[in-house]
Amino acid sequence: MKKNTKKAFGGSNFDLIDQNLPQIVDMDSLSSYDDEHLDRYHNHLQSEREKVLHIGSDTHPWEVEICYVQREIKIRNFRRVAHEKYVRTNPELFQESFTSFE
């Protein structure tokens, strides 16, 4: 899935002109972030969204970026759970690989 570049949000909403829009991070870059960096970026976007909401401006650009980050977090959590389940159901495969290093 390819993430689109930044486009104008809202039809006649001129208050976006005076504020800094969120940084656009492409999906490939998001997938290369380590978990800690991804979590920090998510928290940063949430914080910036709250500031924009507080001044009464359109939060849509931040919400879009937050959704992409949350999608990456969900993908990682799903993979982590699936891997743990696989390891639990196939312990003999992993036991053999650890004994070969000894």
Protein Blocks (a to p, Z undefined) as FASTA:
>chain_A
ZZdddddehjklmklmmpccdddddfklmmmpcfklmmmmmmmmmmmmmmmmmnopafkl
mmmmmmmmmmmmmmmmmmmmmmmmmmmmmmmlmmmmmmmmZZ
